[in-house]
Each structure stands twice: as C-alpha cells, then as structure tokens.
C-alpha cells in the first residue's frame, strides 16, 4: 500500500479529532482512526467518511499504555504499511486551581497529553525515516502558548507538546519529514460545554468560538505537498486570542 495514502489520527472519536478525520478523508487520504472508549462516536465517524466516499479503518488502544500502543501500531504497520502522516490529537483536561489540584488530575493530563504523544509517535518514527517522507502534526492549545488560569496541568502538557514538536522537527528534517503543531483556541466541542463563554469571548478579538472544521483545514494543509517547506512551526487557530 502507498504510504502517502495513510494518515493516523489519535482521538478521532472526539470533536476536533472527528472533524480532522473527515477532512483528511475528503482530501483523499486513507484515515486510520484511533479511539479508546468512544465506540458510538467512532462508528458514526466511519459512516460519515464512507458516505463522503472516503476510506477509513479504526484502531482501538489506550495511548497511556506504552506496550499496547507499540503492539497495536507495529501490527498495523506490518499489515498495512507505513503511515504518511500522523496527527497526535488525543487529549484530556481536568481543570482546577493549582493549589487544589489533585495528584490524579496532574498525572492523568500529563500522562494522556504528553506521554501519549511519545507512546504513539515513537514507534512510527523509524519506519517513516526509512521511507524518507512524511508529516507529523501535533495538536497543542492556546493554553500551551499563553497559559490559562485553572489549567496548570493542561498548559504544562500542551507547552510540552510544543517543545517536543520543535525538537523532533530538527531531528527529522533531513529525512524529509515535517513536524508542526496546531494550537486551537476556544473551539466548539464538549470540552468547553461548561466554560463561561461570555467572559472568555471578551478576550477573543473575533468574538466567537472556532469550529472544529477550521482546525481540521489547517491540519489538512500541513499534510499537503504545499506545506513541504514548513516545519518546526506552531500555527494558532484562535480568532486572535494569542
């Protein structure tokens, strides 16, 4: 199978992840959609992609489980070939002030958002290097760029993703593999359902929340041939928030 046709998207059952998966499929790639517990959501995504004439298959594993990641991904590579693109999107938040933050909240967010990136991407790097071609896109956050009150754990994890992205980009550039990050702001997903939007939007020059499709469009561009000379960058999709 031509590796240029395959793009792995982690967290594809979520709001931003599913939008990315649909847009990537519509751009002509084969989507490899990762999920862990969102079975109904991933089934709905598969139906949408197929209805749009796209190609998709799914992989279920826990990105916090390093051995499981390695086992599932290496098996998929063996059966289907090397991925052209990897979109490291899966993530969680657990917001509270730092003084009252529990050990569990800190560990869960860092383990999922930052260790999950390592667990998924590391097994895929050498196969991509041997192909001397590929795209890696991480999904960070405006919180990782400017820091948000009540999100010390989330900001730390997303800032870590930005640092990892920039460092990995320098390592892989000579192999014709680009590594970039997309940093969404306030996006219309379940994650902001309980957020005080009337207050938050006062800081957003465009005075609205973003759409998952707007994040997805940026990811699709970074996967394209037109983005071949763009690497080590953080592209914000935030309505001017930062």
C-alpha positions as CSV (number, residue, x, y, z in Angstrom):
1,X,0.0,0.0,0.0
2,X,1.2,3.5,-0.8
3,X,2.2,5.1,2.5
4,X,1.2,8.5,1.2
5,X,-2.4,7.4,1.4
6,X,-2.5,6.7,5.1
7,X,-2.8,9.1,8.0
8,X,-3.2,8.1,11.6
9,X,-5.3,10.4,13.8
10,X,-5.4,9.8,17.5
11,X,-8.5,10.7,19.5
12,X,-10.6,10.5,16.3
13,X,-13.8,10.0,18.3
14,X,-13.7,13.5,19.8
15,X,-15.0,16.7,18.3
16,X,-11.8,18.0,16.8
17,X,-10.5,14.6,16.0
18,X,-13.5,13.5,14.1
19,X,-13.5,16.8,12.1
20,X,-9.9,16.2,11.3
21,X,-10.6,12.6,10.2
22,X,-13.4,13.7,7.9
23,X,-11.4,16.5,6.3
24,X,-8.4,14.2,5.9
25,X,-10.6,11.6,4.2
26,X,-12.2,14.2,1.9
27,X,-8.6,15.3,0.9
28,X,-8.0,11.8,-0.5
29,X,-6.1,10.1,2.3
30,X,-6.9,6.8,4.0
31,X,-7.8,7.6,7.6
32,X,-6.5,5.3,10.4
33,X,-8.8,6.5,13.2
34,X,-7.7,5.8,16.7
35,X,-10.1,5.6,19.6
36,X,-10.2,4.1,23.1
37,X,-13.7,4.2,24.6
38,X,-15.8,6.3,22.2
39,X,-17.3,3.4,20.3
40,X,-20.5,5.0,19.2
41,X,-18.7,8.2,18.1
42,X,-16.2,6.2,16.1
43,X,-18.9,4.2,14.4
44,X,-20.7,7.5,13.5
45,X,-17.4,8.8,12.1
46,X,-16.9,5.7,9.9
47,X,-20.4,6.1,8.5
48,X,-19.7,9.8,7.7
49,X,-16.4,9.1,6.0
50,X,-17.8,6.3,3.9
51,X,-20.9,8.3,3.0
52,X,-18.5,11.0,1.7
53,X,-16.7,8.4,-0.4
54,X,-13.6,8.3,1.8
55,X,-11.5,5.4,3.1
56,X,-11.2,4.6,6.8
57,X,-10.2,1.9,9.2
58,X,-10.1,2.0,13.0
59,X,-7.6,1.1,15.7
60,X,-8.6,0.8,19.4
61,X,-6.0,1.2,22.1
62,X,-5.1,3.2,25.2
63,X,-2.5,5.9,24.4
64,X,-1.4,5.8,28.0
65,X,-0.4,2.2,27.7
66,X,3.0,2.2,26.1
67,X,3.2,-1.5,25.4
68,X,-0.3,-1.7,23.9
69,X,0.5,1.3,21.7
70,X,3.6,-0.4,20.4
71,X,1.9,-3.7,19.8
72,X,-1.1,-2.4,18.0
73,X,0.8,0.1,15.9
74,X,3.5,-2.3,14.8
75,X,0.9,-4.9,13.9
76,X,-0.9,-2.3,11.8
77,X,2.3,-1.2,10.1
78,X,3.1,-4.8,9.3
79,X,-0.3,-5.4,7.8
80,X,-0.9,-2.1,6.0
81,X,2.4,-0.3,5.5
82,X,4.0,2.8,6.8
83,X,1.9,5.9,7.5
84,X,2.4,9.0,5.5
85,X,1.0,11.2,8.2
86,X,0.4,11.2,12.0
87,X,-1.9,13.6,13.7
88,X,-1.3,13.4,17.5
89,X,-4.7,14.8,18.7
90,X,-5.9,12.7,21.6
91,X,-6.0,14.7,24.9
92,X,-7.9,15.4,28.1
93,X,-8.3,18.2,30.5
94,X,-9.0,18.3,34.2
95,X,-9.3,22.0,35.2
96,X,-8.9,23.3,38.8
97,X,-6.7,25.8,40.5
98,X,-3.1,24.6,41.1
99,X,-3.4,24.8,44.9
100,X,-6.3,22.4,44.9
101,X,-5.1,20.2,42.1
102,X,-5.1,16.5,42.9
103,X,-2.3,14.1,42.1
104,X,-4.7,12.2,39.9
105,X,-5.6,15.3,37.9
106,X,-2.0,16.2,37.3
107,X,-1.0,12.7,36.4
108,X,-4.0,11.9,34.1
109,X,-3.5,15.1,32.0
110,X,0.3,14.8,31.7
111,X,0.1,11.0,31.0
112,X,-2.5,11.3,28.3
113,X,-1.5,14.5,26.6
114,X,2.3,14.3,26.8
115,X,3.2,10.7,27.4
116,X,0.5,9.7,24.9
117,X,2.4,11.7,22.2
118,X,5.6,9.8,23.0
119,X,3.8,6.4,23.2
120,X,2.2,6.8,19.8
121,X,4.8,8.7,17.7
122,X,8.0,6.9,18.8
123,X,7.1,3.5,17.2
124,X,6.3,5.3,14.0
125,X,9.3,7.5,13.5
126,X,11.9,5.0,12.3
127,X,9.5,3.4,9.7
128,X,8.8,6.9,8.4
129,X,12.5,7.7,8.3
130,X,13.2,4.7,6.2
131,X,10.6,6.0,3.7
132,X,12.2,9.4,3.9
133,X,8.8,11.1,3.6
134,X,6.1,12.1,6.0
135,X,4.1,14.6,8.0
136,X,3.6,14.8,11.8
137,X,1.1,17.2,13.2
138,X,0.5,17.7,16.9
139,X,-2.5,19.3,18.4
140,X,-1.4,21.7,21.2
141,X,-3.5,24.6,22.5
142,X,-3.6,28.3,23.2
143,X,-3.2,27.2,26.8
144,X,0.2,25.8,26.0
145,X,1.2,29.1,24.3
146,X,0.0,31.7,26.9
147,X,-1.1,29.6,29.9
148,X,-4.6,29.7,31.3
149,X,-5.8,30.1,34.9
150,X,-7.0,26.8,36.3
151,X,-5.1,24.8,33.7
152,X,-1.6,24.4,35.1
153,X,-1.6,20.7,34.2
154,X,-3.2,21.2,30.8
155,X,-0.9,24.2,30.0
156,X,2.1,22.2,31.1
157,X,1.2,19.3,28.9
158,X,0.4,21.4,25.8
159,X,3.6,23.5,26.2
160,X,5.5,20.2,26.4
161,X,3.9,19.1,23.2
162,X,5.1,22.4,21.5
163,X,8.7,21.8,22.8
164,X,8.6,18.2,21.7
165,X,7.3,19.2,18.3
166,X,10.0,21.8,17.7
167,X,12.8,19.4,18.8
168,X,11.5,16.5,16.8
169,X,11.3,18.7,13.7
170,X,15.0,19.4,13.9
171,X,15.8,15.7,14.1
172,X,13.6,14.6,11.2
173,X,14.0,17.5,8.8
174,X,16.9,15.8,6.9
175,X,14.6,12.8,6.3
176,X,12.0,14.9,4.5
177,X,9.6,14.6,7.4
178,X,7.9,17.8,8.7
179,X,6.7,18.2,12.2
180,X,4.4,21.1,13.1
181,X,1.8,21.9,15.8
182,X,-1.6,23.4,15.6
183,X,-2.7,25.3,18.6
184,X,-6.5,25.8,18.8
185,X,-8.2,28.4,20.9
186,X,-11.8,28.2,22.1
187,X,-13.3,25.6,19.8
188,X,-16.9,24.4,19.8
189,X,-16.5,21.0,21.4
190,X,-17.7,19.1,24.5
191,X,-14.6,20.4,26.3
192,X,-16.0,24.0,26.5
193,X,-19.5,23.0,27.3
194,X,-19.4,24.2,30.9
195,X,-17.0,27.1,30.2
196,X,-18.1,30.8,30.9
197,X,-18.0,31.7,27.2
198,X,-19.4,35.2,27.8
199,X,-16.3,36.0,29.8
200,X,-13.9,34.1,27.6
201,X,-15.0,35.6,24.4
202,X,-14.2,39.1,25.7
203,X,-10.6,38.2,25.2
204,X,-11.1,36.9,21.6
205,X,-10.9,39.7,19.0
206,X,-13.2,37.8,16.6
207,X,-15.8,37.4,19.4
208,X,-16.8,33.9,18.6
209,X,-15.8,30.3,19.2
210,X,-14.0,28.4,16.5
211,X,-15.3,25.5,14.5
212,X,-13.6,22.1,14.6
213,X,-13.6,22.2,10.8
214,X,-11.4,25.3,11.0
215,X,-8.8,23.4,12.9
216,X,-9.1,20.5,10.5
217,X,-8.5,22.6,7.5
218,X,-5.2,23.8,9.0
219,X,-4.2,20.2,9.6
220,X,-5.0,19.1,6.1
221,X,-2.9,21.9,4.7
222,X,0.1,20.8,6.9
223,X,-0.3,17.3,5.5
224,X,-0.3,18.6,1.9
225,X,2.6,18.9,-0.6
226,X,2.1,22.6,-0.4
227,X,3.4,22.6,3.2
228,X,6.6,20.6,2.3
229,X,8.9,23.5,3.4
230,X,7.0,24.3,6.6
231,X,8.4,22.6,9.7
232,X,9.1,23.4,13.4
233,X,6.1,25.8,13.5
234,X,3.2,26.4,15.8
235,X,0.1,27.6,13.9
236,X,-2.6,29.2,16.1
237,X,-6.3,28.8,15.2
238,X,-7.8,31.0,17.9
239,X,-9.5,34.1,16.5
240,X,-6.7,36.4,17.6
241,X,-6.7,35.3,21.2
242,X,-2.9,35.0,21.3
